Every structure is written in structure tokens, then in C-alpha cells.
Amino acid sequence: MDDDGPFRAEARAWLEAHAPAMRARLAATTGERERFAANRAWQRELFDGGWAGIAYPAEHGGRGATPAQAAIFAEEQGRFGVSAGFLASTIGMVAPVLVRHGDDAQQARYLRPLLRADEAWCQLFSEPSAGSDLASLATRAERTGDELVVNGQKVWTSNAHLCDFAILLARTNPDAPKHRGISFLLLDLRTPGVDIRPLRQITGACHFNEVFLTDVRVPVENVVGGLDNGWAVARAVLAHEASVIGGGNAAALGYADLVALARELGHDGEPVVRQRLAAAFSSEQILGYLTQRLKASVHDGGRAPIDGSVMKVLWSEARRARANLGVALLGAGGALQDEWPTQLLEQFSSTIGGGTNEVHRTMIGERVLGLPPEPRVDRDLSYRELAARRA
């Protein structure tokens, strides 16, 4: 047995005792609030059992174990078909930022309730005119004594209407180049002046929100990484977000579901269908191999051998191809079915969310392939100068 064998056995035994009841509860949920509550309950159960924040310091509610052991637990948890869903992804974005960039007071205040899901978090980054070019954001935060007064608008914020706190990017120095005058703030969403408005999507769901900030007062002590130094902190969040998206979504229909549908409808013997099924299988296998490489790297304590942008683009494109094939197999019958048409309509949340695939391809070209960088004529201009030009 390898060195982590006892840890894996302990994790599996705990999951065998706790996961089936939670899986049944998750399966019985009928609405987004009910599912969010179930996800939160599972995260609390993980925390109380000693399985939340496995690689984080024990003094902040973690287990003080290794990243490799955290990966082992995630693998075992996946076998049982349970997770904390959206909460797990935001914990994975916020907790590393607090550990790496937060001060002692911020870590003591926020890490434990974050890991236990007593406080749920979302991400206030994107704006109507600042999506893929996030550094052009216009939300302002002006210092008044020991507070920052924030005014602006954010959009496409996942589950803001269900959350308690947010990580927020705001411009604190308009006279600096656009990447250098941004600060990273921790915002209590119950603060006066925060107006959260759900956006109804084409599927009928209201997963995304627009958030209006009007004279919202944030204590200066809630700045992470120092004033005007928020871009460095944000990049760590964005890199993790791409990897999380690229890691896949358990709710997304996969290759096995496509094969079952093709057989049910009698199309599994058609050459073109078989060719598209083979492509879906190949994509799923390749992503699986890349995920295994990432886990092996974590186990060995090395750096990630695969850029998060690669994972994000591969996964989202594979998901789109599967959805297109599923709807094509259904034909007119797709009007009577929910799963595959919904998957097709939701494809844009993965190809646009977390940065468009086009932007991620540019990053792959520059960071992975070493191609010459895109011309950036606005790099050294202040945000105020850029805003005047646009006006």
C-alpha cells in the first residue's frame, strides 16, 4: 500500500457512512435554493467530519494535510456522486487567496466560516464593458478615511442572490495604467447600497445576476494584497477559475449518455453518428488523462504541467460538441425533451464564462506555445486617459 493508502481508506469509510444520504437529498431537490441549501449542508458535514480544506492550516479549520491527500479525497468523493457544487468552486477560489495574500486578521475572520459554508461567496469581477478585458473595469472605490466608497455595476455574477460575501475588483487609482490601479476587496453583500438583480436566462433559470453598487462603504481592512495591487491577486483567482471550469461539471451529460441516447433511438449503427461518438469519446478520454497528469503533479509536489486555459477550452468545446450531437439525434423529438436541449442552450456558460475561449486561446499561444504577444498599445496609458479616448 502506498503512503497515502491509510488516508484513502479512512476517506472512503467516512464517505460510505455519510454520502448515500446526501446523494439522495441532492437527487430530491427541485429548485436552485433547495439545491444550494443541500450543497451547503454537505459542505458543513465535510467540515464537521474533518474533510473540508484538507490542505489548509488546522488553525483555520483545515486538516493540515497535503495537496495530494486533498486530491485523493476529491477523487473518492467523485465516486459517490456528491459534492458541494458551486460552493466548492468558490471555496477553491477564495481560500487560496486568503491563505496566500490575506493578512492574519482576514484569515482568522473569513477562512473558517468559508470552509464550513456558514458564509457563501461569489465573484464580482465582470462588468458590462469589462468582460474578457477585465482590467478595463470602471467600478470605482474612493478612499474616505478608513473606508472605501464603491460605485459601479457588475454582471454575470453566479449565485450572488444566494450568497453572503463577494470578492470584488474596483479601481482605486484612475491615474495608473489599467492593470496597476485596481484593488481586491472583500465585500459583505448585506452592506447598504448593494442591489442584486437576477438575470433570467434562455433556459428559464436565474443563475446569473447583475449587481449595482451605490455608495457602498467597505472598510480599508477588507483590502487584500494592498491598495492598487489587486490585479496580482485577481490573476490567481482567474487561473484557478479556468482550471475549475476545465475540470468539468458532474451535471453535464457525457459520452455514456450520448451512446445510450443513440441506441435508444436506433442511430448507433449510422457511420456519421459513430464517427461523432468516437470524437466525443476521444475528447472525454483526453481530458481524463490530463486530469490524471494534474493529480500526479500535485502528488509529487510539482507545478501544474498543464495550463488552466488548455483545460478550459478543451472541456467547453467538448461539451458543446456533445450537446449538438444530442440534439441532432433527438431531431424534432427534442421539443419534447429537456436534458439535451438545455445542455445545448447552456453551452455558452462554459465557452464565455471565466473568459471567452478566444481570449484563452490567446493566452495559450503566449504562455504555452511562446508565440509573440498580442499588441497592447494601451499597456502604459492611465485608465483616465483610456476613458477619455473612449469618450
C-alpha positions as CSV (number, residue, x, y, z in Angstrom):
1,M,0.0,0.0,0.0
2,D,1.3,3.5,-0.8
3,D,2.0,6.1,1.8
4,D,-1.5,7.6,1.3
5,G,-3.2,4.3,1.5
6,P,-4.5,4.7,5.1
7,F,-5.8,8.2,4.3
8,R,-7.7,6.9,1.3
9,A,-9.2,4.1,3.3
10,E,-10.3,6.5,6.0
11,A,-11.8,8.8,3.5
12,R,-13.7,6.0,1.7
13,A,-15.0,4.7,5.0
14,W,-16.3,8.1,6.0
15,L,-17.9,8.7,2.6
16,E,-19.6,5.2,2.7
17,A,-21.2,6.3,6.0
18,H,-22.3,9.8,5.0
19,A,-22.5,10.2,1.2
20,P,-25.5,8.0,0.4
21,A,-28.0,10.1,2.5
22,M,-26.7,13.3,1.0
23,R,-26.8,11.9,-2.6
24,A,-30.5,11.1,-2.0
25,R,-31.1,14.6,-0.7
26,L,-29.4,16.2,-3.7
27,A,-31.4,14.0,-6.1
28,A,-34.6,15.0,-4.4
29,T,-34.0,18.8,-4.7
30,T,-36.4,20.6,-7.1
31,G,-35.2,24.2,-7.2
32,E,-32.0,26.3,-7.1
33,R,-32.4,27.4,-3.5
34,E,-33.2,23.9,-2.3
35,R,-30.1,22.6,-4.1
36,F,-27.9,25.4,-2.8
37,A,-29.1,24.5,0.7
38,A,-28.3,20.9,0.2
39,N,-24.8,21.7,-1.1
40,R,-24.2,24.0,1.9
41,A,-25.4,21.2,4.2
42,W,-22.9,18.8,2.6
43,Q,-20.0,21.3,3.0
44,R,-20.8,21.7,6.6
45,E,-20.9,17.9,7.0
46,L,-17.5,17.7,5.4
47,F,-16.1,20.4,7.7
48,D,-17.5,18.8,10.9
49,G,-16.1,15.5,9.8
50,G,-12.6,17.0,9.2
51,W,-12.7,16.8,5.4
52,A,-13.1,20.5,4.4
53,G,-10.0,22.4,3.4
54,I,-7.9,19.3,3.7
55,A,-4.6,21.1,2.7
56,Y,-5.3,24.3,4.7
57,P,-3.9,25.1,8.2
58,A,-5.6,23.4,11.1
59,E,-5.9,26.7,13.0
60,H,-8.3,27.9,10.3
61,G,-10.5,24.8,10.2
62,G,-8.5,22.8,7.7
63,R,-6.8,19.4,8.2
64,G,-3.2,20.5,7.7
65,A,-2.8,17.6,5.2
66,T,-1.0,17.6,1.8
67,P,-2.4,18.7,-1.6
68,A,-2.0,15.1,-2.7
69,Q,-4.4,14.0,0.1
70,A,-6.9,16.7,-0.9
71,A,-6.8,15.3,-4.4
72,I,-7.4,11.8,-3.1
73,F,-10.4,12.8,-1.2
74,A,-11.8,14.7,-4.2
75,E,-11.3,11.5,-6.3
76,E,-13.1,9.3,-3.7
77,Q,-15.9,11.8,-3.2
78,G,-16.5,11.8,-7.0
79,R,-17.0,8.1,-6.9
80,F,-20.0,8.6,-4.6
81,G,-21.6,11.3,-6.8
82,V,-21.8,14.0,-4.2
83,S,-20.2,17.5,-3.9
84,A,-20.8,21.0,-2.6
85,G,-21.4,22.2,-6.1
86,F,-21.0,25.9,-6.6
87,L,-19.8,26.3,-3.0
88,A,-16.8,24.0,-3.6
89,S,-15.7,26.1,-6.6
90,T,-15.8,29.5,-4.8
91,I,-14.1,28.0,-1.7
92,G,-11.4,26.8,-4.1
93,M,-11.0,30.4,-5.4
94,V,-11.3,32.4,-2.2
95,A,-9.5,30.2,0.3
96,P,-6.1,30.1,-1.6
97,V,-6.3,33.9,-2.0
98,L,-6.8,34.4,1.7
99,V,-4.0,32.0,2.6
100,R,-1.5,33.5,0.2
101,H,-2.4,37.2,0.1
102,G,-4.6,37.8,3.2
103,D,-3.3,39.1,6.4
104,D,-3.7,37.4,9.8
105,A,-6.9,39.2,10.7
106,Q,-8.5,38.4,7.3
107,Q,-7.6,34.7,7.6
108,A,-8.8,34.5,11.2
109,R,-12.1,36.2,10.3
110,Y,-13.1,34.5,7.0
111,L,-11.4,31.2,6.5
112,R,-13.3,29.0,9.0
113,P,-16.8,30.2,8.0
114,L,-15.8,29.9,4.4
115,L,-14.7,26.3,4.7
116,R,-17.8,25.4,6.6
117,A,-20.1,27.3,4.2
118,D,-21.5,29.3,7.1
119,E,-20.8,32.2,4.7
120,A,-21.2,31.6,0.9
121,W,-19.1,33.7,-1.5
122,C,-19.4,34.8,-5.1
123,Q,-17.2,36.8,-7.5
124,L,-17.8,40.4,-8.5
125,F,-15.4,40.8,-11.4
126,S,-17.0,41.2,-14.8
127,E,-18.8,44.4,-15.9
128,P,-21.0,45.3,-18.9
129,S,-17.9,46.9,-20.6
130,A,-15.2,44.7,-18.9
131,G,-15.5,41.0,-19.5
132,S,-12.6,39.3,-21.2
133,D,-10.6,42.6,-20.9
134,L,-11.3,42.6,-17.2
135,A,-8.5,45.2,-16.4
136,S,-10.7,47.9,-18.2
137,L,-13.2,47.7,-15.3
138,A,-14.9,51.0,-14.4
139,T,-16.2,50.4,-10.9
140,R,-14.6,53.0,-8.6
141,A,-13.6,52.8,-5.0
142,E,-12.6,56.1,-3.5
143,R,-11.0,56.3,0.0
144,T,-12.7,58.3,2.7
145,G,-10.9,57.9,6.0
146,D,-10.9,54.2,6.9
147,E,-13.4,53.3,4.3
148,L,-13.6,52.9,0.5
149,V,-16.8,54.1,-1.1
150,V,-17.6,51.9,-4.1
151,N,-19.8,52.8,-7.1
152,G,-20.3,50.8,-10.2
153,Q,-22.0,47.8,-11.8
154,K,-21.1,44.1,-12.1
155,V,-22.7,41.5,-14.2
156,W,-22.9,37.7,-14.8
157,T,-22.3,37.1,-11.2
158,S,-23.1,33.5,-10.4
159,N,-25.5,32.9,-7.5
160,A,-25.0,36.4,-6.0
161,H,-28.6,36.3,-4.9
162,L,-27.8,33.3,-2.7
163,C,-24.5,34.4,-1.2
164,D,-23.4,36.4,1.8
165,F,-20.0,37.8,0.7
166,A,-18.1,38.5,-2.5
167,I,-14.6,39.1,-3.8
168,L,-14.7,42.4,-5.6
169,L,-12.4,44.2,-8.0
170,A,-12.6,48.0,-8.1
171,R,-10.5,50.8,-9.5
172,T,-8.8,52.8,-6.7
173,N,-6.3,54.8,-8.9
174,P,-7.6,56.0,-12.3
175,D,-4.2,57.8,-12.9
176,A,-2.3,54.5,-13.0
177,P,-2.2,52.1,-16.0
178,K,-5.3,50.0,-16.0
179,H,-3.7,46.9,-14.5
180,R,-2.0,48.8,-11.7
181,G,-4.8,50.9,-10.2
182,I,-7.1,48.1,-9.2
183,S,-7.8,46.8,-5.6
184,F,-9.1,43.5,-4.4
185,L,-11.8,43.8,-1.8
186,L,-13.9,41.6,0.5
187,L,-17.5,42.7,0.4
188,D,-20.4,41.9,2.7
189,L,-23.3,41.7,0.3
190,R,-25.7,42.8,3.1
191,T,-24.0,46.3,3.1
192,P,-26.3,49.2,2.3
193,G,-26.1,50.2,-1.4
194,V,-25.7,46.6,-2.8
195,D,-28.6,45.9,-5.2
196,I,-28.7,42.3,-6.6
197,R,-30.9,41.6,-9.6
198,P,-31.2,38.1,-11.0
199,L,-31.0,37.7,-14.8
200,R,-33.3,35.2,-16.4
201,Q,-31.6,33.0,-19.0
202,I,-32.9,31.4,-22.1
203,T,-33.3,28.1,-20.2
204,G,-35.6,29.9,-17.7
205,A,-33.0,29.7,-14.9
206,C,-31.7,32.7,-12.9
207,H,-28.2,31.5,-12.2
208,F,-26.6,34.9,-13.1
209,N,-27.1,38.3,-11.6
210,E,-26.3,41.9,-12.2
211,V,-25.1,43.8,-9.1
212,F,-25.4,47.6,-8.7
213,L,-23.1,49.2,-6.1
214,T,-24.2,52.7,-4.9
215,D,-22.1,54.4,-2.3
216,V,-21.2,51.1,-0.8
217,R,-18.8,51.5,2.2
218,V,-16.1,48.9,2.5
219,P,-13.5,49.0,5.4
220,V,-10.0,49.5,4.2
221,E,-9.1,46.5,6.3
222,N,-11.0,44.4,3.7
223,V,-8.4,45.2,1.0
224,V,-6.4,42.0,0.1
225,G,-2.9,42.4,-1.1
226,G,-2.7,46.2,-0.6
227,L,-4.3,49.1,-2.4
228,D,-3.8,49.3,-6.1
229,N,-2.2,45.8,-6.1
230,G,-5.4,43.8,-6.8
231,W,-4.6,42.6,-10.3
232,A,-1.9,40.3,-9.0
233,V,-4.4,38.8,-6.5
234,A,-7.1,38.6,-9.2
235,R,-4.9,36.7,-11.6
236,A,-4.6,33.9,-9.0
237,V,-8.3,33.7,-8.9
238,L,-8.7,33.7,-12.7
239,A,-6.1,30.9,-13.1
240,H,-8.0,28.7,-10.7
241,E,-11.3,29.5,-12.2
242,A,-10.1,28.3,-15.6
243,S,-8.9,25.1,-14.1
244,V,-12.2,24.6,-12.2
245,I,-14.2,25.1,-15.4
246,G,-11.8,22.8,-17.3
247,G,-12.2,20.2,-14.6
248,G,-15.7,19.6,-15.8
249,N,-19.2,19.6,-14.4
250,A,-20.8,16.5,-12.9
251,A,-24.2,17.7,-14.1
252,A,-23.1,17.8,-17.8
253,L,-24.2,14.9,-19.9
254,G,-21.2,12.8,-21.1
255,Y,-20.2,10.3,-23.7
256,A,-22.1,7.4,-22.0
257,D,-25.3,9.4,-22.1
258,L,-24.8,10.0,-25.8
259,V,-24.3,6.3,-26.5
260,A,-27.4,5.4,-24.6
261,L,-29.4,8.0,-26.5
262,A,-28.1,6.8,-29.9
263,R,-29.0,3.2,-29.0
264,E,-32.4,4.2,-27.7
265,L,-33.3,6.0,-31.0
266,G,-31.7,3.4,-33.2
267,H,-28.9,5.6,-34.6
268,D,-25.9,3.8,-33.1
269,G,-25.2,1.9,-36.3
270,E,-25.0,5.0,-38.6
271,P,-21.4,5.8,-39.7
272,V,-21.6,9.5,-39.2
273,V,-23.1,9.2,-35.8
274,R,-20.5,6.6,-34.8
275,Q,-17.8,9.0,-36.0
276,R,-19.1,11.8,-33.9
277,L,-19.5,9.4,-30.9
278,A,-15.8,8.4,-31.4
279,A,-14.8,12.1,-31.3
280,A,-16.8,12.6,-28.0
281,F,-15.2,9.6,-26.5
282,S,-11.7,10.8,-27.5
283,S,-12.3,14.2,-26.0
284,E,-13.5,12.7,-22.8
285,Q,-10.5,10.4,-22.5
286,I,-8.0,13.1,-23.3
287,L,-9.5,15.3,-20.6
288,G,-9.3,12.4,-18.2
289,Y,-5.7,11.8,-19.0
290,L,-4.9,15.5,-18.5
291,T,-6.7,15.5,-15.2
292,Q,-4.6,12.4,-14.1
293,R,-1.4,14.3,-15.0
294,L,-2.5,17.2,-12.9
295,K,-3.3,15.0,-9.9
296,A,0.1,13.2,-10.3
297,S,1.9,16.5,-10.3
298,V,0.1,17.6,-7.2
299,H,1.0,14.3,-5.6
300,D,4.7,14.8,-6.4
301,G,4.6,18.4,-5.2
302,G,5.4,19.9,-8.6
303,R,4.0,22.7,-10.6
304,A,0.9,22.1,-12.7
305,P,2.1,20.7,-16.1
306,I,-1.0,21.9,-17.9
307,D,-2.2,25.4,-18.3
308,G,-5.7,26.0,-16.9
309,S,-6.6,27.7,-20.2
310,V,-5.9,24.4,-22.1
311,M,-8.3,22.5,-19.8
312,K,-11.0,25.2,-20.0
313,V,-11.0,25.3,-23.8
314,L,-10.9,21.5,-24.3
315,W,-13.7,20.9,-21.8
316,S,-16.0,23.6,-23.1
317,E,-15.6,22.7,-26.7
318,A,-16.2,19.0,-25.9
319,R,-19.3,19.9,-24.0
320,R,-20.6,22.0,-26.9
321,A,-20.0,19.1,-29.4
322,R,-21.8,16.6,-27.2
323,A,-24.8,18.9,-26.8
324,N,-25.0,19.5,-30.6
325,L,-24.9,15.8,-31.2
326,G,-27.5,15.0,-28.6
327,V,-30.0,17.5,-30.1
328,A,-29.2,16.3,-33.6
329,L,-30.0,12.7,-32.5
330,L,-33.3,13.8,-31.0
331,G,-34.4,15.7,-34.1
332,A,-37.9,17.1,-33.8
333,G,-38.3,15.0,-30.6
334,G,-36.0,17.4,-28.9
335,A,-39.0,19.7,-28.5
336,L,-40.4,17.1,-26.0
337,Q,-37.2,16.6,-24.1
338,D,-35.4,18.8,-21.6
339,E,-32.0,17.5,-20.9
340,W,-30.1,17.7,-24.2
341,P,-31.8,21.0,-25.4
342,T,-31.0,22.6,-22.0
343,Q,-27.4,21.4,-22.3
344,L,-27.2,23.0,-25.8
345,L,-28.6,26.3,-24.5
346,E,-26.2,26.3,-21.5
347,Q,-23.1,25.8,-23.7
348,F,-22.3,29.5,-23.6
349,S,-21.8,29.4,-19.8
350,S,-18.7,27.4,-20.4
351,T,-17.4,28.9,-23.7
352,I,-17.9,32.5,-22.4
353,G,-17.8,32.2,-18.6
354,G,-14.4,32.5,-17.0
355,G,-13.1,34.4,-20.0
356,T,-14.1,33.6,-23.6
357,N,-12.4,30.7,-25.4
358,E,-10.9,33.2,-27.9
359,V,-9.1,35.0,-25.0
360,H,-8.0,31.7,-23.5
361,R,-6.6,30.7,-26.9
362,T,-4.6,33.9,-27.0
363,M,-3.2,33.0,-23.5
364,I,-2.4,29.5,-24.7
365,G,-0.5,31.0,-27.6
366,E,1.5,33.3,-25.5
367,R,2.0,31.3,-22.3
368,V,2.1,27.7,-23.5
369,L,3.4,28.0,-27.1
370,G,5.6,31.0,-26.6
371,L,4.2,32.9,-29.6
372,P,4.7,36.7,-29.8
373,P,2.3,38.5,-27.6
374,E,-0.7,40.4,-28.9
375,P,0.0,44.2,-29.4
376,R,-1.1,46.1,-26.3
377,V,-0.9,49.7,-27.2
378,D,-2.8,50.7,-24.0
379,R,-0.5,49.0,-21.6
380,D,1.2,52.1,-20.3
381,L,-1.7,54.6,-20.6
382,S,-3.5,55.5,-17.4
383,Y,-7.1,54.4,-17.1
384,R,-8.2,58.1,-17.1
385,E,-6.5,58.6,-20.5
386,L,-8.2,55.5,-21.9
387,A,-11.6,56.5,-20.6
388,A,-11.1,60.0,-22.3
389,R,-10.2,58.4,-25.6
390,R,-13.3,56.1,-25.5
391,A,-15.5,59.1,-24.7
